[in-house]
Amino acid sequence: MKHSDTIVIGSGLAGLMAAYTSVRQGKTVTLLTTGSGSLSLNSGVIDVLGFDGNHEFVASPKEGIKSLPEDHPYKKIGMDMLEKAVDEFLAFTKEYGFPYHGSLEKQIMVPTAVGTMKPTCLAPQSLDGAAFEGKSKVVIVGISGLKDFYGDIIQENIRPLLGENLSYEVVMVDAGLEGGRDVTTLDAARWLDQDKGMAALVNALKPHASGNAVFLLPQILGTSGESVAIALREKLGAEVIETTCLPPSVNGLRLQKMFHQALMKLGVDIIEDTKVLRAVTKGSKCTAVVAQAAAREKTYEADKFILATGGFYSGGITMREFEKPREMIFDLPVWFVPGEENWSNEQLFSDKPQGFAKTGIRTDESLRPVDDSGKVVFDNVYVIGRNLGGYDFCFEHSGNGVALASAYKAVMM
Ligand SMILES: Cc1cc2nc3c(=O)[nH]c(=O)nc-3n(C[C@H](O)[C@H](O)[C@H](O)COP(=O)(O)OP(=O)(O)OC[C@H]3O[C@@H](n4cnc5c(N)ncnc54)[C@H](O)[C@@H]3O)c2cc1C
């Protein structure tokens, strides 16, 4: 039977960050995961806090966090740990060749795929809307057949935000990717990974590079790191910037790939396609977890367990019966907003948090799960990321920030 210092369950951003931080602390780490998590869905930018409880824009995430209720995950994590988590993440992205930048003091504004601007806290340069500053022309670049990216709509929405003193044009590029199916951002990013794709794009865009132009593209600038963005910027002699996107998220996948490379280099034992089924416990301690391997069950022992199974979104928590949510591995108590009428708002994107989204596990200050009376359920189990209760990541724009910070704190406990 395999024994590790730490077992991390789940390989979304929270699990990847927990495994990385843990191995850097000198621990032996096993990462058990059944799927890839939500990085392929989200844009891979790190929202820490974009909006407060009244849906007011938060100019400084650091200041905004002060106004959150005491049961919010950030209040358990604490500012000191959040700051250290941000430092660790920024250092990691720099060391592994795809640097992010930003700080907790102020937001970075990133362009979305519909031409609005969204606040985030940490982002790679290719998504930073600061690229528009001081420019006289915006060239919106569409790829023929690419779904969910409409240059005219982007132009209509972004004009009032950037100003009428700039000129705007939409350029369509045929990458030859249409073969009877929708083209995705991932297809186009793979095309640009190749020299011939890059040459064709430069050829198509060069005539539009006049003046003080900035090129706004879908999220297609290569499947890893920032080398494609840097090369295109150099070849065009102009700024290039990507939008956030609908799935698949190329930037989320870039971040995921970089974490995987780091974990493999640092010796984390990554066991994929493995669904953790249940825990083996002794009193208030967990001693092992049992997982479904190819055709049989396998037991993994550890001193510490970090639960990063993604809540409702990734099956870490399910609810087959109303008001009976269930955590699937440890059978931990799950907190929820009672009353059917409080479960959801009529409008999906409303100006109030969604009750259902706040469903999750409550913890003590160390992120160990607690029951209704506040008593710690297991001494050596820590809960992180989307499993945590008491916040609506979508409403407040805090998903990846909570994932990073809770992962860092759980490792340091
Ligand atoms: C469409 C969409 C867009 C988003 N956009 C943004 C954004 O732009 N910025 C931002 O900050 N946040 C965004 N978020 C929120 C963000 O994705 C999440 O809050 C955060 O990344 C959650 O990470 P996680 O690791 O907790 O969970 P997940 O990413 O869901 O990962 C959970 C992991 O657990 C694994 N797992 C589950 N059950 C088991 C089991 N029994 N055994 C083994 N493994 C298991 C899953 O396979 C998965 O690997 C977005 C979310 C969505 C859905």
The ligand as a Gaussian input file, in Angstrom:
#p B3LYP/6-31G(d) Opt

LIG

0 1
 C      -17.576000      28.366000     -17.031000
 C      -16.763000      28.835000     -15.878000
 C      -15.957000      29.988000     -16.040000
 C      -15.189000      30.457000     -14.970000
 N      -14.388000      31.573000     -15.162000
 C      -13.576000      31.990000     -14.163000
 C      -12.664000      33.079000     -14.357000
 O      -12.576000      33.674000     -15.442000
 N      -11.890000      33.448000     -13.299000
 C      -11.935000      32.824000     -12.083000
 O      -11.213000      33.219000     -11.166000
 N      -12.776000      31.780000     -11.884000
 C      -13.582000      31.346000     -12.882000
 N      -14.430000      30.271000     -12.680000
 C      -14.435000      29.629000     -11.366000
 C      -13.280000      28.659000     -11.214000
 O      -13.240000      27.797000     -12.342000
 C      -13.428000      27.792000      -9.976000
 O      -13.977000      28.464000      -8.890000
 C      -12.092000      27.215000      -9.515000
 O      -11.163000      27.048000     -10.548000
 C      -12.430000      25.896000      -8.844000
 O      -11.308000      25.086000      -8.755000
 P      -11.385000      23.714000      -7.944000
 O      -10.027000      23.130000      -8.095000
 O      -11.946000      23.942000      -6.596000
 O      -12.475000      22.812000      -8.697000
 P      -12.490000      22.102000     -10.131000
 O      -11.727000      22.903000     -11.116000
 O      -13.904000      21.828000     -10.401000
 O      -11.691000      20.742000      -9.930000
 C      -12.219000      19.653000      -9.205000
 C      -11.399000      18.415000      -9.480000
 O      -11.814000      17.355000      -8.638000
 C      -11.909000      16.153000      -9.403000
 N      -12.798000      15.217000      -8.709000
 C      -14.110000      15.373000      -8.362000
 N      -14.557000      14.268000      -7.693000
 C      -13.483000      13.431000      -7.600000
 C      -13.287000      12.128000      -7.007000
 N      -14.282000      11.483000      -6.377000
 N      -12.083000      11.531000      -7.126000
 C      -11.051000      12.161000      -7.758000
 N      -11.163000      13.392000      -8.321000
 C      -12.363000      14.015000      -8.239000
 C      -12.418000      16.653000     -10.743000
 O      -12.262000      15.706000     -11.749000
 C      -11.513000      17.886000     -10.902000
 O      -10.228000      17.498000     -11.353000
 C      -15.220000      29.786000     -13.730000
 C      -16.007000      28.643000     -13.568000
 C      -16.779000      28.174000     -14.614000
 C      -17.616000      26.944000     -14.399000

